[in-house]
Amino acid sequence: MTTRILTGITTTGTPHLGNYAGAIRPAIVASRDPNADSFYFLADYHALIKCDDPVRIQRSRLEIAATWLACGLDTDKATFYRQSDIPEIPELTWLLTCVTAKGLLNRAHAYKASVDKNIDSGEDPDAGVTMGLYSYPVLMAADILMFNAHKVPVGRDQIQHVEMARDIGQRFNHLFGAGKELFTLPEAVIEEDVATLPGLDGRKMSKSYDNTIPLFGSAKQLKDAIARIVTDSRAPGEPKDPDSSHLFTLYQAFATPAQLAEFRAELLAGLAWGEAKQRLFQLLDSELGEARERYHALIARPADLEDILLAGAAKARRIATPFLAELRESVGLRSFREQVQVAGGSKKKAARSARFVSFRDDDGSFRFRLLDADGEQLLLSKRFADGKSAGQASKRLQSGEALDVREQGEGFSVWLDGEAVADSPAFADAAAREAAIARLREALAPSE
């Protein structure tokens, strides 16, 4: 069975060692599993919650995209995209918002921390709290549930958000699934030993604390950062306690078992802190050196990064667009061309009918699909320069005028005014193609 894995990083700063060890590295390792279907994204909508500096957000998007690729993410195997390139995500966020209990969001760690801080300083409890911060867990739920991820690699501080995504998805399934599990309920995945790395001062490595070690700075910048790691006052020759040293914890996140055992023994034997920091530098420089070169080469070619991300968005939307159409229908946002049940009338289930679905393609053009009563695609239109032209074509197909259907290879095309305006999918054989043409004619026949 294929396991779908999804994770992302908020684009508000330069990637640091904690991002790499806690999210990027384990996610990329997981993506190499032949049984994994991996989705990795730049969480740039989330960035707007924390940052109002457009230049910083744009630069961070570039740096984080280059980081994932430099660290070895294979975009032929994984789906790699920007959150903001998937318009279905904010729409799903609203659908989920409408089933999310306020009490659930009241318990979110980030919101509670802001409220507690305000109360401690004598401020109004909600001072400075935006709806973006408050409803952050719903947007994260949409990120996860849109692609029905089974597993979500996260830091320990994000476990609650994955659990909330489960709660929200379960509620939606209960209300609108009609016995079908619309959403897969996700599980958080954590590497126990390195999910949260200590920073230079021993607290969690975080841009908020200004205690990070840059991931792809120069070798000198890396060495200078490691030199600032806080240690105790034990002199050279005095035994050091590895288990109480965050320098040792950092080393542990990147060392082999043999390297770690040797380093532990040397600390217990009195290795000087200066020499211990040099060992950590050598270990990290060896781990990151080649990736650092790839990173700077990618940063120098932003147009190439843009092409990669747009291709990833197109790949992601091939899943998101039809799935959102299914979710819209499940909540009652349906076309008026479908037969609907009148409130208070017969309880007999309304019959499903063929329907047109209009959408905007990744290149900005306008298209439509014709789906039969079972949701199977009968036609996919050509690309139109504007929505009006696409609407006129679909309207004419529904007008009852004689259809010009022409067989073409394993499928068929529909023509208007001497031009093919829509094509069918390919069919297994001539019988299947003829059956589809019959369904097409039935779907577009004028109502009696």
C-alpha positions as CSV (number, residue, x, y, z in Angstrom):
1,M,0.0,0.0,0.0
2,T,1.3,3.5,-0.9
3,T,1.6,5.9,2.0
4,R,1.1,9.6,1.3
5,I,3.5,11.9,3.2
6,L,3.1,15.7,3.4
7,T,5.1,18.4,5.1
8,G,6.1,22.0,4.6
9,I,8.0,24.9,6.1
10,T,6.7,28.4,6.8
11,T,8.5,31.0,4.6
12,T,9.5,33.6,7.0
13,G,13.3,33.3,7.3
14,T,16.4,31.6,6.2
15,P,16.4,27.8,6.8
16,H,18.5,26.7,9.7
17,L,19.9,23.5,11.1
18,G,16.8,22.8,13.2
19,N,14.6,22.9,10.1
20,Y,16.9,20.5,8.3
21,A,17.2,18.0,11.1
22,G,13.6,18.2,12.3
23,A,11.7,18.3,9.0
24,I,13.6,18.5,5.8
25,R,16.0,15.6,6.2
26,P,13.5,13.0,7.5
27,A,11.0,14.1,4.9
28,I,13.4,13.6,2.1
29,V,14.6,10.3,3.4
30,A,10.9,9.2,3.6
31,S,10.3,10.4,0.0
32,R,12.8,7.8,-1.3
33,D,10.7,5.0,-0.1
34,P,9.2,3.3,-3.2
35,N,5.9,2.9,-1.2
36,A,5.7,6.6,-0.4
37,D,3.8,9.3,-2.3
38,S,5.4,12.5,-1.1
39,F,4.0,16.1,-1.0
40,Y,6.3,18.9,0.2
41,F,5.4,22.6,0.0
42,L,6.3,26.1,0.9
43,A,3.8,27.3,3.4
44,D,3.7,30.9,2.3
45,Y,0.1,31.6,3.3
46,H,1.2,30.7,6.8
47,A,4.0,33.2,6.5
48,L,1.5,36.1,6.3
49,I,0.4,35.3,9.9
50,K,3.8,36.0,11.3
51,C,5.4,38.5,8.9
52,D,4.3,41.7,7.2
53,D,7.5,42.3,5.2
54,P,6.9,41.3,1.6
55,V,10.6,41.4,0.7
56,R,11.4,39.0,3.6
57,I,8.7,36.6,2.5
58,Q,9.7,36.6,-1.1
59,R,13.4,36.0,-0.2
60,S,12.4,33.2,2.2
61,R,10.3,31.4,-0.4
62,L,13.4,31.4,-2.7
63,E,15.8,30.2,0.0
64,I,13.5,27.4,1.2
65,A,12.7,26.2,-2.3
66,A,16.5,26.0,-3.0
67,T,17.1,24.3,0.3
68,W,14.7,21.4,-0.4
69,L,16.2,20.8,-3.8
70,A,19.8,21.2,-2.6
71,C,19.1,18.7,0.1
72,G,18.1,16.1,-2.4
73,L,14.4,16.3,-3.0
74,D,13.6,14.5,-6.3
75,T,10.7,16.4,-7.9
76,D,10.2,13.6,-10.4
77,K,9.2,11.4,-7.5
78,A,7.7,13.9,-5.1
79,T,5.2,16.7,-5.6
80,F,6.8,20.0,-4.6
81,Y,4.8,23.2,-4.7
82,R,4.0,26.6,-3.1
83,Q,0.9,26.7,-1.0
84,S,-0.2,29.9,-2.6
85,D,-0.2,28.3,-6.1
86,I,-3.0,26.0,-5.1
87,P,-6.3,28.1,-5.0
88,E,-8.2,25.1,-3.8
89,I,-6.5,25.3,-0.4
90,P,-8.0,28.6,0.8
91,E,-11.4,27.4,-0.5
92,L,-11.1,24.2,1.5
93,T,-10.0,26.2,4.5
94,W,-13.4,28.0,4.5
95,L,-15.3,24.7,4.1
96,L,-13.4,23.4,7.1
97,T,-13.8,26.6,9.1
98,C,-17.6,26.2,8.9
99,V,-17.4,22.8,10.8
100,T,-14.6,23.7,13.2
101,A,-15.6,24.4,16.8
102,K,-14.4,27.6,18.3
103,G,-13.6,25.7,21.5
104,L,-11.1,23.6,19.5
105,L,-9.3,26.7,18.3
106,N,-9.4,28.2,21.8
107,R,-7.1,25.3,22.9
108,A,-4.5,25.9,20.2
109,H,-1.1,26.3,21.7
110,A,-0.1,29.4,19.7
111,Y,-3.3,31.3,20.5
112,K,-3.2,30.3,24.2
113,A,0.4,31.5,24.5
114,S,-0.5,34.9,23.0
115,V,-3.4,35.2,25.4
116,D,-1.3,34.2,28.4
117,K,1.4,36.7,27.5
118,N,-1.2,39.5,27.2
119,I,-2.7,38.7,30.5
120,D,0.7,38.6,32.2
121,S,1.5,42.0,30.9
122,G,-1.9,43.5,31.8
123,E,-3.2,43.8,28.2
124,D,-6.5,42.8,26.8
125,P,-6.3,39.0,26.3
126,D,-6.7,39.2,22.5
127,A,-4.5,42.2,22.0
128,G,-2.5,41.8,18.7
129,V,-4.2,38.4,18.0
130,T,-5.3,38.3,14.3
131,M,-7.8,35.9,12.8
132,G,-4.8,34.4,10.9
133,L,-3.1,33.4,14.1
134,Y,-6.4,32.2,15.7
135,S,-7.5,30.1,12.7
136,Y,-4.0,28.9,11.7
137,P,-4.9,25.3,12.6
138,V,-7.7,25.2,10.1
139,L,-5.4,26.3,7.3
140,M,-2.9,23.7,8.3
141,A,-5.8,21.1,8.3
142,A,-6.6,22.2,4.7
143,D,-3.0,21.7,3.7
144,I,-3.1,18.1,5.0
145,L,-6.6,17.1,4.2
146,M,-6.6,18.4,0.6
147,F,-4.2,15.7,-0.4
148,N,-5.5,13.1,2.1
149,A,-2.0,12.6,3.6
150,H,-1.5,9.5,5.8
151,K,1.6,10.8,7.6
152,V,2.8,14.3,8.4
153,P,6.4,14.7,9.6
154,V,6.4,17.6,12.1
155,G,8.3,19.0,15.1
156,R,6.9,18.0,18.5
157,D,5.4,21.5,18.9
158,Q,3.2,20.8,15.8
159,I,1.7,17.5,16.9
160,Q,-1.4,19.3,18.2
161,H,-2.1,20.8,14.8
162,V,-2.1,17.4,13.2
163,E,-4.4,16.1,15.9
164,M,-6.7,19.0,15.2
165,A,-6.7,18.2,11.5
166,R,-7.9,14.7,12.4
167,D,-10.7,16.2,14.5
168,I,-11.8,18.6,11.8
169,G,-11.6,16.0,9.0
170,Q,-13.6,13.5,11.2
171,R,-16.3,16.1,11.8
172,F,-16.5,16.9,8.1
173,N,-16.8,13.2,7.2
174,H,-19.5,12.8,9.8
175,L,-21.6,15.7,8.5
176,F,-21.1,15.4,4.8
177,G,-19.6,12.0,4.0
178,A,-23.0,10.2,3.6
179,G,-21.2,7.0,4.8
180,K,-18.0,7.7,2.7
181,E,-14.7,8.8,4.3
182,L,-14.0,11.9,2.2
183,F,-10.9,12.7,4.2
184,T,-8.1,10.4,5.3
185,L,-7.3,11.1,9.0
186,P,-3.6,11.9,9.2
187,E,-0.9,10.8,11.7
188,A,2.0,12.9,13.0
189,V,5.5,11.4,12.4
190,I,8.4,12.5,14.7
191,E,12.1,11.4,14.9
192,E,12.3,11.1,18.6
193,D,16.0,12.0,19.0
194,V,16.2,15.0,16.7
195,A,12.7,16.4,16.2
196,T,13.6,19.5,18.2
197,L,17.3,20.7,18.2
198,P,18.7,23.0,20.8
199,G,20.0,26.4,19.6
200,L,23.1,28.3,20.6
201,D,21.6,29.1,24.0
202,G,20.2,25.7,24.8
203,R,16.6,26.6,24.1
204,K,14.8,25.2,21.1
205,M,16.5,26.3,17.9
206,S,14.2,29.0,16.5
207,K,14.4,32.2,14.5
208,S,12.2,33.7,17.3
209,Y,15.0,33.3,19.8
210,D,17.7,34.4,17.4
211,N,19.7,31.3,18.4
212,T,19.9,29.4,15.1
213,I,22.8,27.8,13.2
214,P,22.5,28.7,9.5
215,L,22.1,25.8,7.2
216,F,23.9,27.0,4.1
217,G,26.0,29.9,5.3
218,S,29.7,29.8,4.4
219,A,32.0,27.5,6.3
220,K,33.2,30.5,8.3
221,Q,29.7,31.5,9.2
222,L,29.0,27.9,10.4
223,K,32.2,27.9,12.4
224,D,31.5,31.3,14.0
225,A,27.9,30.2,15.0
226,I,29.2,27.0,16.6
227,A,31.7,29.0,18.5
228,R,28.9,30.9,20.2
229,I,27.2,27.7,21.6
230,V,26.9,28.2,25.3
231,T,28.7,25.6,27.4
232,D,29.4,25.3,31.1
233,S,32.6,26.5,32.9
234,R,34.4,23.2,33.1
235,A,38.0,23.6,32.1
236,P,40.1,21.4,29.7
237,G,40.8,18.1,31.3
238,E,37.7,18.1,33.5
239,P,35.1,15.5,32.7
240,K,32.1,16.9,30.8
241,D,28.5,15.5,31.1
242,P,27.4,14.7,27.5
243,D,23.8,14.2,28.6
244,S,23.4,17.7,29.9
245,S,25.3,19.3,27.0
246,H,23.2,20.7,24.1
247,L,26.5,20.7,22.0
248,F,26.5,16.9,22.4
249,T,22.8,16.8,21.4
250,L,23.6,18.7,18.2
251,Y,26.5,16.3,17.5
252,Q,24.2,13.3,18.2
253,A,21.7,14.5,15.5
254,F,24.3,14.0,12.7
255,A,26.9,11.5,13.9
256,T,27.1,7.8,13.2
257,P,26.8,5.5,16.3
258,A,30.6,5.0,16.2
259,Q,31.3,8.7,16.0
260,L,28.9,9.4,18.8
261,A,30.4,6.8,21.1
262,E,33.9,8.2,20.5
263,F,32.7,11.8,21.1
264,R,31.0,10.8,24.3
265,A,34.1,9.0,25.6
266,E,36.3,12.1,24.8
267,L,33.9,14.4,26.7
268,L,34.0,12.2,29.7
269,A,37.8,12.1,29.5
270,G,37.9,15.9,29.6
271,L,37.9,17.1,26.0
272,A,38.1,20.9,25.9
273,W,34.9,22.7,24.8
274,G,36.8,24.5,22.1
275,E,38.0,21.2,20.7
276,A,34.5,19.8,21.0
277,K,33.1,22.7,19.0
278,Q,35.7,22.1,16.3
279,R,34.6,18.4,16.1
280,L,31.0,19.5,15.7
281,F,32.0,22.0,12.9
282,Q,33.9,19.3,11.0
283,L,31.0,16.9,11.3
284,L,28.5,19.5,10.0
285,D,30.7,20.9,7.3
286,S,31.2,17.3,6.0
287,E,27.4,16.7,6.1
288,L,26.4,19.9,4.4
289,G,29.3,20.9,2.1
290,E,28.0,19.5,-1.2
291,A,24.4,20.5,-0.5
292,R,25.7,24.1,0.3
293,E,27.3,24.3,-3.2
294,R,24.0,23.1,-4.9
295,Y,22.0,25.6,-2.8
296,H,24.0,28.6,-4.0
297,A,23.9,27.4,-7.6
298,L,20.1,27.2,-7.4
299,I,19.8,30.7,-5.7
300,A,21.6,32.1,-8.7
301,R,18.9,30.7,-11.0
302,P,15.5,31.9,-9.6
303,A,13.7,31.4,-12.9
304,D,14.6,27.7,-12.9
305,L,13.1,27.4,-9.4
306,E,10.0,29.1,-10.6
307,D,9.5,26.6,-13.4
308,I,10.0,23.7,-11.0
309,L,7.5,25.1,-8.5
310,L,4.8,25.8,-11.2
311,A,5.2,22.3,-12.6
312,G,4.8,21.0,-9.0
313,A,1.6,23.1,-8.6
314,A,0.1,21.7,-11.8
315,K,0.8,18.2,-10.6
316,A,-0.8,19.0,-7.2
317,R,-3.8,20.6,-8.7
318,R,-4.6,17.5,-10.8
319,I,-5.5,16.0,-7.5
320,A,-6.9,19.1,-5.7
321,T,-9.2,20.4,-8.4
322,P,-11.5,17.3,-8.9
323,F,-11.3,16.6,-5.1
324,L,-12.6,20.1,-4.2
325,A,-15.4,19.7,-6.8
326,E,-16.4,16.5,-4.9
327,L,-16.3,18.4,-1.6
328,R,-18.3,21.3,-2.9
329,E,-21.0,18.9,-4.1
330,S,-20.9,17.1,-0.7
331,V,-21.8,20.3,1.1
332,G,-24.5,21.3,-1.4
333,L,-22.6,23.8,-3.6
334,R,-24.0,22.1,-6.7
335,S,-24.9,23.3,-10.2
336,F,-28.6,24.2,-10.7
337,R,-28.6,22.0,-13.7
338,E,-28.7,19.0,-11.4
339,Q,-32.0,17.8,-10.1
340,V,-32.3,18.9,-6.4
341,Q,-34.5,17.8,-3.6
342,V,-37.0,20.4,-2.4
343,A,-36.9,20.9,1.3
344,G,-39.8,19.3,3.0
345,G,-40.7,17.3,-0.1
346,S,-40.1,13.6,-0.9
347,K,-37.2,11.9,0.9
348,K,-36.4,9.9,-2.2
349,K,-32.8,10.6,-3.2
350,A,-32.5,13.0,-6.2
351,A,-31.2,11.5,-9.4
352,R,-27.7,12.5,-10.5
353,S,-27.3,14.0,-13.9
354,A,-24.5,14.9,-16.3
355,R,-22.9,18.3,-15.5
356,F,-20.4,20.8,-16.8
357,V,-17.5,21.9,-14.6
358,S,-15.7,25.1,-15.5
359,F,-12.2,25.8,-14.3
360,R,-9.1,28.0,-15.0
361,D,-6.0,26.1,-16.1
362,D,-2.5,26.6,-14.7
363,D,-1.5,28.7,-17.7
364,G,-4.4,31.1,-17.1
365,S,-6.7,29.8,-19.8
366,F,-10.3,28.8,-19.3
367,R,-11.6,25.2,-19.8
368,F,-14.6,23.0,-19.0
369,R,-15.3,19.4,-18.5
370,L,-18.5,17.4,-19.1
371,L,-19.0,14.7,-16.5
372,D,-21.6,12.0,-16.9
373,A,-24.1,11.0,-14.1
374,D,-21.4,8.8,-12.5
375,G,-18.8,11.5,-12.5
376,E,-16.8,10.0,-15.4
377,Q,-15.3,12.5,-17.8
378,L,-16.9,12.6,-21.3
379,L,-15.3,15.8,-22.6
380,L,-12.4,18.1,-21.8
381,S,-12.5,21.4,-23.7
382,K,-9.7,23.1,-25.5
383,R,-8.1,26.1,-23.9
384,F,-10.0,29.4,-24.2
385,A,-8.4,32.8,-23.8
386,D,-11.3,34.1,-21.6
387,G,-14.1,32.8,-19.5
388,K,-16.8,34.3,-21.8
389,S,-15.7,32.2,-24.8
390,A,-15.5,29.0,-22.8
391,G,-19.0,29.8,-21.4
392,Q,-20.4,30.4,-24.8
393,A,-19.1,27.1,-26.1
394,S,-20.5,25.1,-23.2
395,K,-23.8,26.9,-23.5
396,R,-24.1,26.0,-27.2
397,L,-23.4,22.3,-26.4
398,Q,-26.3,22.5,-24.0
399,S,-28.6,24.3,-26.3
400,G,-30.0,21.2,-28.1
401,E,-28.5,22.0,-31.5
402,A,-27.3,19.0,-33.5
403,L,-24.0,17.6,-32.2
404,D,-21.0,17.3,-34.6
405,V,-19.2,14.3,-33.1
406,R,-16.1,13.0,-34.9
407,E,-14.3,9.9,-34.1
408,Q,-10.6,10.4,-33.6
409,G,-8.3,7.5,-32.8
410,E,-9.4,5.8,-29.6
411,G,-11.7,8.7,-28.7
412,F,-13.8,11.4,-30.3
413,S,-14.1,15.2,-30.6
414,V,-17.0,17.6,-30.6
415,W,-16.9,20.4,-33.2
416,L,-18.6,23.8,-33.4
417,D,-18.3,26.0,-36.5
418,G,-15.7,23.8,-38.1
419,E,-13.4,23.7,-35.1
420,A,-12.8,21.0,-32.4
421,V,-13.8,22.5,-29.1
422,A,-13.6,19.5,-26.8
423,D,-12.1,16.0,-26.8
424,S,-13.0,12.7,-25.0
425,P,-10.5,10.6,-23.1
426,A,-9.1,7.6,-24.9
427,F,-11.1,4.4,-24.6
428,A,-10.1,0.8,-24.5
429,D,-11.9,-0.2,-27.7
430,A,-14.5,0.9,-30.3
431,A,-17.4,-0.5,-28.2
432,A,-16.4,1.6,-25.2
433,R,-16.0,4.6,-27.4
434,E,-19.5,4.1,-29.0
435,A,-21.0,3.7,-25.5
436,A,-19.5,7.0,-24.4
437,I,-20.8,8.8,-27.5
438,A,-24.3,7.4,-26.7
439,R,-23.9,8.8,-23.1
440,L,-22.7,12.1,-24.5
441,R,-25.8,12.4,-26.7
442,E,-28.1,11.5,-23.9
443,A,-26.4,14.0,-21.6
444,L,-26.8,16.8,-24.1
445,A,-30.2,15.9,-25.4
446,P,-32.8,18.7,-24.9
447,S,-35.1,18.3,-21.9
448,E,-38.7,17.3,-22.8
